[in-house]
């Protein structure tokens, strides 16, 4: 079954202005916030909470902020084969989780090889995706 062409982006940050970044195992040069596709029949909020747990071990509950923002972009080549041949675009829903301070992260080793906390400006410059960069900048008013 093909993936649904709809996803979530969850920027995890601290009140002190740091952003959690994850390095993908494939492609290994891809740095990002928490992301993931919606399952068929799943709401964006539910997908954001699920992906947050699966990728970091964090739970958000009522602290998960829906940014009420969506971006549509072409599906990039590393993930193209996962979607139906006629699907060319993905719609991404933005969410934020702002924590009082850094947390220890439990990575899913099948998806990510490392994590790091960076100041917002450096994090925005380090991410691979332009939507991820824009979401970080929007959260911090840059």
N, C-alpha and C positions, 0 to 999 in steps of 0.2 A: 504494500500500500504506500502511496506517495505521501510525503509530508504536506501538512497544511501550510500554505504560503502566508503565514501570519506568525509573528514572534513577539517576545518580550525582551526588553533591555532593562535590567535593574542595576542602577548605580548605587553602590554601597559606599557610604561616606561617614566620616566622624564629624562631630560638632566642631572639632579643631581644624577642619578643612582638608583632611586626608581622604583619598579615594582608594578603594580596593581594586587591584587589577589582577587578572588571571592570564597566564600564558597557556594557550592551547597546545595539546600534544600534536595535533594535525590541523592545519599546517603549523609547524613549531614557531614560526615568526609572528603568529597572530596573537596580539595582546588585546584584552577586552575586559569589560565588566561582565556581570552575570547575564547570560543570554540563553534563549532557547525557544523552540517552536511550540506553538499551541497544539495540543492534541485535538483531534476532531471532537467537537462538542464541549470543549473546555473554554472557560472564560479567560480573558487576559489576566485578571487579578489572581485567579487560581493557578494559572501557568506561572506567573511571577513568583508566587509563594512556593510552588513545587520546584522550580528551577533554582531558587535561592537555597532551598534545603539540599537538593541533589548536588549542587556544585560547591557549596560552602559549609553545609551543616548548620547554617543560621536559620532561625525562624523569625518571622516579621510580625505576625498578628496584625493588630490595628495600627502599628507603626509604619506599615508599608503605604507609601504615598503614591497615588495614581496621579501622574503629571498631566493627565488628560491631553496627551500629545501623541500623535502618530506620524511616522515617516514611511514613505513608500520608496523603495529603491530596487534596482535590478539585483537579482539573485547572482551572487558571485560564483566564479567557476569552481572553487573547492567543494561547494555544496550543490552544484547544479543538478547532478544525477539523482539527488534525493527527492526532487520535485517532478511533478508531471511535466512531460515535454512541452506542453502549451503554457505552463506557468513561467513567466519571465520576471515577475515582480513579487516582492515580499512587503507586507505591512507590519511595521514594528511599533509596539506600544511601550511607552516609557514609564518607568516606576523608579522611586527613590526610597532608600532605607538609610536614615541618618541615625547613627549610633552615638552614645556619649563618648566612646573611645574605641580604640582598636579591639578586635576580638581575634582569638585564635581561629583559624580557618581549617576545616577538614575538606581537602580537595578530593574530587573524584578522579583518580589517576588515569582513568580511561579518557577523560576529557581535558584535564589540565595538569601541567607539570610543575608549576610553581605559582605563588602569589606574592604580592608585595603591596604595601601601603605607600602611596606617594602624595605629596601636596597636589592640590587640585590642578594648578597650572601645568605641572610636570606630567600629571596623569593624562590631562587632555592632549598633551603633545605626544604621549607614548602610545595611545590606543591606535589600533589599525583602522577602525571604522570611523568615517566622518560623522555618522549618526551618534556614535558613542562619544566622540569629541564634543559635538554640539550639546548632548544631554548633560555632560559634565559642566560645560560652560553655562548652560541654562540654570543648573542647580546653584552655582556659585556666582551668578550674575556677571559673568565675563563676556 
